[in-house]
Amino acid sequence: MGLAVEAVVVRFRRGRTRGHGHAAGTALPYRRGEQGRDPVTISRTFAAAYDQVRAAREFVREQVGDHPRAYDLMLVTSELAGNAVQHGGRRDGTAQEFVVSVTVATDRVIVAVRDGGMTGIPHVLPYDEGSIGGRGLALVEMLSKRWGFERDTDGTVVWAELDESGGEEVPAPIIPW
């Protein structure tokens, strides 16, 4: 794990993002090429409801500003937040909230989502043409430099790291019609 990812996971483990609203600190707008700037992490808690996925996406957009991968970051957030709502319940079946954390560093942005889920292993599902779901983590994998998850006694953190360039070039889709 890279330093910024470790910082996000440690922050979640220590419970610094508990409560509602923004964590202490002020988000700095993204500025390309600003070397030597310390990474900034801002977190916000959302109710575990599908209508809050949009709010989570907007929160990330506010934090990354005009980052060249802003739309990719918003899509990754949608997928991770949607998974937190769908799969993030505790063993007793309750899912009350999820926390989105955005770490902006000079050369990358990390989006992490914590939920109370304690079962299952987040993984990319095999492609099934007939399925109406199950493609979220495949999109996260395609868009991110790397992604992963950490689990502790409070739940699960799934994170994705995106760099400025977008990594490898994605081939054009083949359209069958």
C-alpha positions as CSV (number, residue, x, y, z in Angstrom):
1,M,0.0,0.0,0.0
2,G,1.2,3.5,-0.8
3,L,1.7,6.2,1.8
4,A,-1.5,8.1,1.0
5,V,-3.6,4.9,0.9
6,E,-2.2,3.8,4.3
7,A,-3.0,7.3,5.7
8,V,-6.7,6.9,4.6
9,V,-7.0,3.4,6.1
10,V,-5.3,4.4,9.4
11,R,-7.5,7.4,9.6
12,F,-10.6,5.1,9.3
13,R,-9.2,2.7,11.8
14,R,-8.7,5.4,14.4
15,G,-12.2,6.6,13.9
16,R,-11.3,10.1,13.0
17,T,-14.1,10.3,10.4
18,R,-16.9,9.4,12.8
19,G,-19.9,11.7,13.1
20,H,-21.6,13.8,10.4
21,G,-20.3,16.5,8.2
22,H,-16.7,17.2,7.2
23,A,-13.7,16.1,9.2
24,A,-11.4,18.8,10.5
25,G,-9.5,20.5,7.8
26,T,-10.3,22.4,4.7
27,A,-10.2,20.9,1.2
28,L,-7.7,22.4,-1.1
29,P,-8.7,22.7,-4.8
30,Y,-6.7,20.5,-7.1
31,R,-3.8,22.4,-8.6
32,R,-1.8,20.6,-11.3
33,G,1.9,20.4,-10.8
34,E,2.0,21.7,-7.2
35,Q,5.0,19.8,-6.0
36,G,5.7,19.3,-2.3
37,R,2.1,19.9,-1.2
38,D,1.1,17.6,1.6
39,P,-1.8,15.2,0.8
40,V,-5.1,16.5,2.2
41,T,-7.9,14.1,3.3
42,I,-11.4,15.3,3.7
43,S,-14.2,12.9,4.8
44,R,-18.0,13.1,5.0
45,T,-20.6,10.7,6.4
46,F,-23.8,9.8,4.5
47,A,-26.9,7.9,5.4
48,A,-26.9,4.4,3.9
49,A,-29.5,5.1,1.3
50,Y,-29.3,5.0,-2.5
51,D,-30.3,8.7,-2.8
52,Q,-27.1,9.5,-0.9
53,V,-24.9,8.1,-3.7
54,R,-25.5,11.3,-5.7
55,A,-24.6,13.4,-2.7
56,A,-21.4,11.4,-2.2
57,R,-20.5,11.9,-5.9
58,E,-21.1,15.7,-5.6
59,F,-18.9,15.7,-2.4
60,V,-16.0,14.2,-4.3
61,R,-16.5,16.6,-7.2
62,E,-16.3,19.5,-4.8
63,Q,-13.0,18.1,-3.4
64,V,-11.2,17.5,-6.7
65,G,-12.4,20.6,-8.6
66,D,-10.9,20.7,-12.0
67,H,-8.8,17.5,-11.7
68,P,-8.4,16.0,-15.2
69,R,-9.9,12.7,-13.9
70,A,-12.8,14.4,-12.0
71,Y,-15.5,12.4,-13.9
72,D,-13.6,9.1,-13.4
73,L,-13.4,9.9,-9.7
74,M,-17.1,10.6,-9.6
75,L,-17.9,7.3,-11.3
76,V,-15.6,5.4,-8.9
77,T,-17.4,7.1,-6.0
78,S,-20.8,6.1,-7.4
79,E,-19.8,2.5,-7.6
80,L,-18.1,2.3,-4.2
81,A,-20.9,4.2,-2.5
82,G,-23.6,2.1,-4.2
83,N,-21.8,-1.0,-3.0
84,A,-21.7,0.4,0.5
85,V,-25.4,0.9,0.5
86,Q,-26.1,-2.5,-1.0
87,H,-23.6,-4.7,0.8
88,G,-22.5,-2.6,3.8
89,G,-24.9,-3.8,6.4
90,R,-23.6,-5.1,9.7
91,R,-24.2,-8.7,10.7
92,D,-27.4,-7.7,12.3
93,G,-28.7,-6.5,8.9
94,T,-28.5,-2.8,9.7
95,A,-26.8,-0.3,7.5
96,Q,-27.1,3.2,8.9
97,E,-24.2,5.2,7.2
98,F,-21.1,5.1,5.0
99,V,-18.2,7.5,5.0
100,V,-16.5,8.8,1.9
101,S,-12.9,10.0,2.2
102,V,-11.0,11.8,-0.5
103,T,-7.2,12.2,-0.3
104,V,-5.8,14.7,-2.8
105,A,-2.0,14.4,-3.3
106,T,0.3,16.0,-5.9
107,D,0.2,13.1,-8.3
108,R,-2.9,11.1,-7.4
109,V,-6.3,11.1,-5.7
110,I,-7.6,8.3,-3.5
111,V,-11.3,7.8,-2.9
112,A,-12.2,5.4,0.0
113,V,-15.6,4.3,1.3
114,R,-16.1,2.8,4.7
115,D,-19.2,0.9,5.6
116,G,-20.3,-1.4,8.4
117,G,-20.1,-4.5,6.2
118,M,-18.2,-7.5,7.7
119,T,-19.0,-10.3,5.2
120,G,-17.9,-11.2,1.8
121,I,-14.8,-10.2,-0.1
122,P,-15.0,-7.3,-2.5
123,H,-14.0,-8.7,-5.9
124,V,-14.6,-8.3,-9.6
125,L,-17.2,-10.6,-10.8
126,P,-16.8,-12.6,-14.1
127,Y,-18.6,-10.9,-17.0
128,D,-22.1,-12.1,-17.5
129,E,-23.8,-10.6,-20.5
130,G,-27.3,-11.3,-19.1
131,S,-26.7,-9.8,-15.7
132,I,-28.1,-6.3,-14.9
133,G,-25.5,-5.8,-12.2
134,G,-22.1,-6.9,-11.0
135,R,-20.0,-4.6,-13.1
136,G,-19.1,-1.9,-10.5
137,L,-15.8,-3.2,-9.3
138,A,-14.8,-4.0,-12.9
139,L,-15.3,-0.3,-13.7
140,V,-13.3,0.7,-10.6
141,E,-10.5,-1.7,-11.6
142,M,-10.5,-0.3,-15.2
143,L,-10.4,3.3,-14.1
144,S,-8.0,3.1,-11.2
145,K,-4.3,2.6,-11.0
146,R,-5.0,0.2,-8.1
147,W,-7.8,-0.5,-5.7
148,G,-8.2,-2.7,-2.6
149,F,-10.0,-3.1,0.7
150,E,-9.2,-3.3,4.4
151,R,-11.4,-4.8,7.1
152,D,-11.4,-4.3,10.8
153,T,-13.9,-4.8,13.7
154,D,-15.8,-1.7,12.6
155,G,-16.4,-2.7,8.9
156,T,-14.8,-2.5,5.5
157,V,-12.9,0.3,3.6
158,V,-12.8,-0.1,-0.1
159,W,-10.4,2.4,-1.8
160,A,-9.3,3.3,-5.3
161,E,-6.3,5.3,-6.4
162,L,-6.4,7.3,-9.6
163,D,-3.4,9.1,-11.0
164,E,-3.6,12.2,-13.2
165,S,-2.8,10.4,-16.5
166,G,-5.3,7.6,-16.4
167,G,-2.8,4.8,-16.7
168,E,-3.0,2.5,-19.7
169,E,-5.1,3.5,-22.7
170,V,-8.4,1.6,-22.8
171,P,-9.2,0.1,-26.2
172,A,-12.2,1.3,-28.0
173,P,-15.3,-0.9,-27.4
174,I,-16.5,-3.1,-30.2
175,I,-20.2,-2.3,-30.9
176,P,-22.0,-5.3,-32.4
177,W,-24.6,-3.3,-34.3
